[in-house]
Amino acid sequence: MPKNRIGFLDFLRGFALYGILVVNLPYFAKPMYLVGSAGENTNLLDSIASWIVAFFFESKFYVLFSFLFGYGISVQIKDWEEVESRNRYLRRMAGLFLIGLLHGIFLFLGDILLSYAILGCVAWLIRKKNPVWLLKFSLGFLLIAILCRMILAFGQDEYRSRLASSLPDILSETRSAYLGSFWDGAKQRATDTFISYPFTILFQWPSILSMFALGIVAGKTSFFERWEQSKNGVKKLIPWLLILGLSGNLIYSIHSRNLFVEDLSLIWQLGFSILDAVSAPALTICYVYWLGIYYHSESSLADRSWFESPGKFSLSNYLGQSVICSWIFCGWGLGFYDKLGNFQLLFLAFPIWFICVLGSKTWSRFFSIGPVETILRAVTYGKFRNIRFF
């Protein structure tokens, strides 16, 4: 049923919002150079929390959102006329680009919207391809993702050696900026975003494009509309995906949190790069399957709205999380920057997410569309007068 299908999509988005928050919190809370570094954790609890984030959350939820974004592309433009569809879509990507740019400068250096806007234009070019072609495209960019991670592995040691001598000064400047005024933080964030974006392109863009294509396939094949049939096909793959996802993420999480010996050979590092690229999407597919089984069961009835409500306004919630986190950690707010360990951050994620859930449930009582979604819709349709939320 369409209602259930739409509800399940919102449910997935709401779930993904929590996972994204868990991964993003350390980047709000401390200098980006410390996240996942050998000296990041000073006690066992912080080390365990960091490993949990790497194993269960890292690289899984931006992949899930990318899949849902691709699905949305397929569904959203299905009923639009060709010329008007192109214009609306490009305006939507332009609006998303601007929102992402402002978000990356003023709130969060790890913004994903900018990447979605740029790569969304590529997704437009492949929207009419048949499912078989799109699956090959998706697999091709998964292989490119592996190659890009291998490139990062090649340059990792040289990057660390160059950074080592200047790191104390960089950390001092970063702490001073984020604990300073709002504008000091914005300037530092813009610098950090510029520095980190080549890494974003290599680490995330191929995976995003791969999942965009897979999402378009899901839209073309009515994957969510025909869930009962779709799940049977996925079920056959789950044992293999689970083996790959669990084993690969176990090795990746141990390696990424520096629990192996530090001086590994390049061959080992390349192997870890391959596991990272393929095991995260494998576990993500398992998440979708299990959540689908749960959502379509009677036992989920009491819990659905807690994930559906933020999922309906996912863009507003994503930005709302950034506002709350910036207020908690930056100098213009509570000023907890670089003062909380990973164990504390892991537990802090839930109340932040829950505040956004309560805000979404309250908002939905009066309006049918989120505030930022309303602005983006106005840009998409080119109608800025009489902006309405319902």
C-alpha positions as CSV (number, residue, x, y, z in Angstrom):
1,M,0.0,0.0,0.0
2,P,1.3,3.5,-0.8
3,K,0.7,4.7,2.7
4,N,2.7,1.9,4.2
5,R,5.4,2.4,1.6
6,I,5.8,6.1,2.3
7,G,5.7,5.4,6.0
8,F,8.5,2.9,5.7
9,L,10.6,5.4,3.7
10,D,10.1,8.0,6.5
11,F,10.9,5.3,9.0
12,L,14.2,4.5,7.3
13,R,15.0,8.2,7.1
14,G,14.3,8.7,10.8
15,F,16.5,5.8,11.6
16,A,19.3,7.1,9.4
17,L,19.1,10.5,11.0
18,Y,20.1,8.9,14.3
19,G,22.9,6.9,12.7
20,I,24.3,10.0,11.0
21,L,24.2,12.0,14.2
22,V,26.2,9.3,16.0
23,V,28.9,9.5,13.4
24,N,28.9,13.3,13.1
25,L,29.0,14.1,16.8
26,P,32.8,13.7,17.2
27,Y,33.4,16.1,14.3
28,F,31.3,18.7,16.1
29,A,32.9,18.0,19.4
30,K,36.7,18.0,18.6
31,P,39.2,18.9,15.9
32,M,38.7,16.7,12.9
33,Y,42.4,15.6,13.0
34,L,41.7,13.8,16.3
35,V,38.7,11.8,15.2
36,G,39.7,8.2,14.8
37,S,43.4,9.0,15.6
38,A,45.7,6.8,17.8
39,G,45.7,9.3,20.6
40,E,42.0,10.2,20.5
41,N,40.9,8.0,23.4
42,T,42.3,8.2,26.9
43,N,40.3,5.4,28.6
44,L,38.7,2.0,27.9
45,L,35.1,3.3,27.7
46,D,36.0,5.9,25.1
47,S,37.9,3.2,23.0
48,I,34.9,0.9,23.2
49,A,32.5,3.7,22.2
50,S,34.7,4.7,19.3
51,W,34.8,1.0,18.1
52,I,31.0,0.8,18.4
53,V,30.6,3.8,16.2
54,A,33.0,2.4,13.6
55,F,31.5,-1.0,13.5
56,F,27.7,-0.3,13.6
57,F,27.4,3.3,12.2
58,E,30.4,4.6,10.3
59,S,29.9,4.7,6.5
60,K,26.5,2.9,6.8
61,F,24.0,5.8,7.1
62,Y,25.2,8.3,4.5
63,V,25.1,5.2,2.2
64,L,21.5,4.6,3.3
65,F,20.5,8.2,2.7
66,S,22.2,8.1,-0.7
67,F,20.1,5.1,-1.6
68,L,16.9,6.9,-0.5
69,F,17.9,10.0,-2.3
70,G,18.3,8.0,-5.5
71,Y,14.9,6.4,-4.9
72,G,13.4,9.9,-4.5
73,I,14.9,11.1,-7.8
74,S,13.2,8.2,-9.6
75,V,9.8,8.8,-7.9
76,Q,9.8,12.5,-7.8
77,I,10.2,13.3,-11.5
78,K,8.1,10.4,-12.7
79,D,5.0,12.5,-13.3
80,W,6.7,15.7,-14.4
81,E,6.8,16.9,-18.0
82,E,10.2,16.5,-19.6
83,V,11.2,20.2,-20.0
84,E,9.6,21.3,-16.7
85,S,11.1,18.3,-14.9
86,R,14.6,19.3,-15.9
87,N,14.2,22.9,-14.8
88,R,12.6,22.0,-11.5
89,Y,15.2,19.4,-10.8
90,L,18.1,21.7,-11.5
91,R,16.5,24.4,-9.4
92,R,16.2,21.9,-6.6
93,M,19.8,20.9,-6.9
94,A,20.8,24.6,-6.9
95,G,18.8,25.2,-3.8
96,L,20.3,22.2,-2.1
97,F,23.8,23.4,-3.1
98,L,23.2,26.7,-1.4
99,I,21.8,25.2,1.7
100,G,24.7,22.8,1.9
101,L,27.2,25.6,1.4
102,L,25.7,27.6,4.2
103,H,25.5,24.5,6.4
104,G,29.1,23.7,5.8
105,I,30.3,27.2,6.7
106,F,28.1,28.1,9.6
107,L,27.2,24.8,11.2
108,F,29.1,21.6,10.2
109,L,32.3,20.9,8.3
110,G,31.1,17.4,7.3
111,D,28.1,18.6,5.3
112,I,26.7,16.0,2.9
113,L,24.2,18.2,1.1
114,L,26.8,19.9,-1.1
115,S,27.9,16.6,-2.4
116,Y,24.3,15.5,-3.0
117,A,23.6,18.6,-5.0
118,I,26.7,18.2,-7.2
119,L,26.3,14.4,-7.7
120,G,22.5,14.8,-8.1
121,C,23.2,16.4,-11.4
122,V,25.0,13.3,-12.5
123,A,22.1,11.2,-11.3
124,W,19.8,13.2,-13.6
125,L,21.8,12.1,-16.6
126,I,21.3,8.4,-15.8
127,R,17.6,8.6,-14.7
128,K,16.2,7.0,-17.9
129,K,18.6,4.1,-18.1
130,N,17.2,0.6,-17.6
131,P,17.7,-1.2,-14.3
132,V,20.4,-3.6,-15.7
133,W,22.5,-0.6,-16.9
134,L,22.0,1.1,-13.6
135,L,23.1,-2.0,-11.7
136,K,26.3,-2.1,-13.8
137,F,26.8,1.6,-13.1
138,S,26.4,1.1,-9.4
139,L,28.8,-1.8,-9.4
140,G,31.3,0.2,-11.4
141,F,31.3,3.0,-8.9
142,L,31.6,0.6,-6.1
143,L,34.9,-0.6,-7.8
144,I,35.9,3.1,-8.2
145,A,35.2,3.5,-4.4
146,I,37.6,0.7,-3.7
147,L,40.2,2.3,-6.0
148,C,39.8,5.7,-4.3
149,R,40.3,4.1,-0.8
150,M,43.4,2.4,-2.1
151,I,44.7,5.9,-3.2
152,L,44.0,7.2,0.2
153,A,45.9,4.3,1.7
154,F,48.9,5.0,-0.5
155,G,49.1,8.6,0.8
156,Q,48.2,8.0,4.4
157,D,51.7,7.7,5.8
158,E,53.1,10.7,4.0
159,Y,50.1,12.8,5.1
160,R,50.6,11.8,8.7
161,S,54.3,12.6,8.6
162,R,53.7,16.0,7.1
163,L,51.0,16.8,9.6
164,A,52.9,15.7,12.7
165,S,55.2,18.7,13.1
166,S,52.5,21.3,12.7
167,L,49.6,19.4,14.4
168,P,50.0,21.0,17.9
169,D,49.7,24.5,16.4
170,I,46.8,23.5,14.2
171,L,44.9,22.0,17.2
172,S,45.5,25.1,19.3
173,E,44.2,27.4,16.5
174,T,41.2,25.1,15.9
175,R,40.2,25.1,19.6
176,S,40.6,28.8,19.8
177,A,38.5,29.5,16.8
178,Y,35.6,27.2,17.7
179,L,35.5,28.4,21.2
180,G,35.6,32.0,20.0
181,S,32.8,34.0,18.4
182,F,30.3,32.7,15.9
183,W,32.2,34.3,13.0
184,D,35.6,32.9,14.3
185,G,34.0,29.5,14.2
186,A,32.6,30.1,10.7
187,K,35.9,31.1,9.3
188,Q,37.6,28.0,10.8
189,R,34.8,25.8,9.6
190,A,35.2,27.1,6.0
191,T,38.9,26.4,6.2
192,D,38.4,22.9,7.5
193,T,35.8,22.2,4.9
194,F,38.1,23.3,2.1
195,I,41.0,21.2,3.5
196,S,38.8,18.1,4.0
197,Y,36.9,18.2,0.7
198,P,39.4,16.3,-1.4
199,F,39.1,13.5,1.1
200,T,35.3,13.7,0.9
201,I,35.5,13.4,-2.9
202,L,37.7,10.3,-2.8
203,F,36.1,8.7,0.2
204,Q,32.4,9.4,-0.3
205,W,31.5,10.5,-3.8
206,P,31.9,7.1,-5.6
207,S,29.9,5.3,-2.9
208,I,27.2,8.0,-3.1
209,L,26.9,7.7,-6.9
210,S,26.8,3.9,-6.6
211,M,23.9,4.1,-4.1
212,F,22.1,6.9,-6.1
213,A,22.0,4.4,-9.0
214,L,20.8,1.6,-6.8
215,G,18.1,3.9,-5.4
216,I,16.9,4.7,-8.9
217,V,16.7,1.0,-9.7
218,A,14.5,0.6,-6.6
219,G,12.2,3.3,-7.8
220,K,12.0,1.8,-11.3
221,T,11.2,-1.7,-10.0
222,S,8.8,-0.5,-7.3
223,F,11.0,-2.1,-4.7
224,F,9.2,-0.5,-1.7
225,E,5.7,-0.6,-3.2
226,R,6.1,-4.4,-3.7
227,W,7.9,-5.0,-0.4
228,E,6.5,-8.5,0.2
229,Q,7.9,-9.6,-3.1
230,S,11.1,-7.6,-2.8
231,K,12.0,-8.9,0.6
232,N,12.0,-12.5,-0.7
233,G,14.6,-11.6,-3.2
234,V,16.8,-9.8,-0.7
235,K,16.4,-12.6,1.8
236,K,18.4,-14.9,-0.4
237,L,21.3,-12.5,-0.3
238,I,21.2,-11.7,3.5
239,P,23.4,-14.6,4.7
240,W,26.2,-13.7,2.3
241,L,25.8,-9.9,2.9
242,L,25.8,-10.6,6.7
243,I,29.0,-12.6,6.6
244,L,30.7,-9.9,4.4
245,G,29.2,-7.0,6.5
246,L,30.1,-8.4,9.9
247,S,33.5,-9.8,9.1
248,G,34.5,-6.8,7.0
249,N,33.3,-4.2,9.5
250,L,35.0,-6.1,12.3
251,I,38.3,-5.9,10.6
252,Y,37.7,-2.3,9.4
253,S,36.7,-1.0,12.9
254,I,39.7,-2.6,14.6
255,H,42.0,-1.2,12.0
256,S,40.4,2.3,11.8
257,R,40.6,2.7,15.6
258,N,44.2,1.7,15.6
259,L,43.8,-1.6,17.6
260,F,46.2,-3.3,15.2
261,V,50.0,-2.6,15.2
262,E,50.6,0.8,13.7
263,D,53.3,-0.1,11.1
264,L,51.3,-2.3,8.8
265,S,52.5,-3.1,5.3
266,L,50.9,-1.4,2.3
267,I,49.3,-4.7,1.2
268,W,47.4,-4.9,4.5
269,Q,46.3,-1.3,4.3
270,L,45.1,-1.9,0.7
271,G,43.1,-4.9,1.9
272,F,41.5,-2.9,4.7
273,S,40.5,-0.3,2.1
274,I,38.7,-2.9,0.0
275,L,36.9,-4.2,3.0
276,D,35.8,-0.7,4.0
277,A,34.3,0.0,0.6
278,V,32.3,-3.2,0.3
279,S,31.4,-4.2,3.8
280,A,29.6,-1.0,4.9
281,P,27.0,-1.2,2.0
282,A,26.6,-4.9,2.7
283,L,25.6,-4.2,6.3
284,T,23.5,-1.3,5.2
285,I,21.4,-3.6,3.0
286,C,21.0,-5.9,6.0
287,Y,19.7,-3.0,8.1
288,V,17.1,-2.1,5.5
289,Y,15.9,-5.7,5.3
290,W,15.6,-6.1,9.1
291,L,13.9,-2.7,9.5
292,G,11.5,-3.7,6.7
293,I,10.6,-6.9,8.4
294,Y,10.1,-5.1,11.7
295,Y,8.2,-2.1,10.2
296,H,5.7,-4.4,8.4
297,S,5.0,-6.4,11.5
298,E,2.3,-5.5,14.1
299,S,4.9,-5.1,16.8
300,S,6.1,-1.9,15.2
301,L,2.8,0.0,15.3
302,A,3.6,1.7,18.6
303,D,7.1,2.7,17.5
304,R,6.6,3.8,14.0
305,S,5.8,7.5,14.6
306,W,9.0,8.0,16.6
307,F,11.0,7.4,13.4
308,E,8.5,8.5,10.8
309,S,8.0,12.0,12.3
310,P,11.6,13.1,11.9
311,G,11.8,11.1,8.6
312,K,9.1,13.2,7.1
313,F,11.1,16.4,7.7
314,S,14.6,14.8,7.2
315,L,16.2,17.9,5.8
316,S,15.0,20.2,8.6
317,N,16.0,17.5,11.1
318,Y,19.5,17.1,9.6
319,L,20.1,20.9,9.9
320,G,18.3,21.0,13.3
321,Q,20.8,18.5,14.7
322,S,23.6,20.7,13.5
323,V,22.2,23.8,15.2
324,I,21.9,21.9,18.5
325,C,25.3,20.4,18.2
326,S,26.9,23.7,17.3
327,W,25.2,25.3,20.3
328,I,26.5,22.6,22.6
329,F,30.1,22.7,21.5
330,C,30.9,26.1,20.1
331,G,31.9,29.2,22.0
332,W,28.7,31.1,21.0
333,G,26.8,28.4,22.9
334,L,27.7,26.2,25.8
335,G,31.4,25.8,24.8
336,F,31.9,22.1,25.4
337,Y,34.4,21.9,22.4
338,D,37.1,19.2,23.0
339,K,35.8,18.5,26.5
340,L,33.8,15.3,26.0
341,G,35.0,11.8,25.3
342,N,33.6,9.4,22.8
343,F,31.7,7.4,25.5
344,Q,29.9,10.6,26.5
345,L,29.2,11.6,22.9
346,L,27.7,8.2,22.1
347,F,25.2,8.7,24.9
348,L,24.6,12.4,24.0
349,A,23.4,11.4,20.5
350,F,20.1,10.0,21.7
351,P,18.8,13.1,23.6
352,I,19.7,15.3,20.7
353,W,17.9,13.0,18.3
354,F,14.9,12.7,20.7
355,I,14.6,16.5,21.0
356,C,14.4,16.7,17.2
357,V,11.8,13.9,17.2
358,L,9.6,15.8,19.7
359,G,10.0,18.9,17.6
360,S,9.0,17.0,14.5
361,K,5.9,15.4,16.1
362,T,4.8,18.9,17.4
363,W,5.4,20.5,14.0
364,S,3.5,17.8,12.2
365,R,0.4,18.6,14.2
366,F,0.2,21.9,12.5
367,F,2.1,21.6,9.2
368,S,2.6,18.9,6.6
369,I,6.0,20.0,5.4
370,G,9.1,21.0,7.2
371,P,10.5,24.6,7.3
372,V,13.6,24.0,5.2
373,E,11.7,21.6,2.9
374,T,9.2,24.5,2.3
375,I,12.0,26.8,1.2
376,L,13.5,24.1,-1.0
377,R,10.1,23.4,-2.6
378,A,9.7,27.1,-3.3
379,V,13.1,27.2,-5.1
380,T,12.2,24.0,-7.0
381,Y,8.9,25.4,-8.3
382,G,10.1,28.9,-8.6
383,K,7.3,30.2,-6.4
384,F,8.5,32.3,-3.6
385,R,5.3,34.2,-2.9
386,N,2.8,32.9,-0.4
387,I,5.1,30.2,0.9
388,R,2.9,27.7,2.8
389,F,3.7,24.8,5.1
390,F,0.5,22.9,4.3
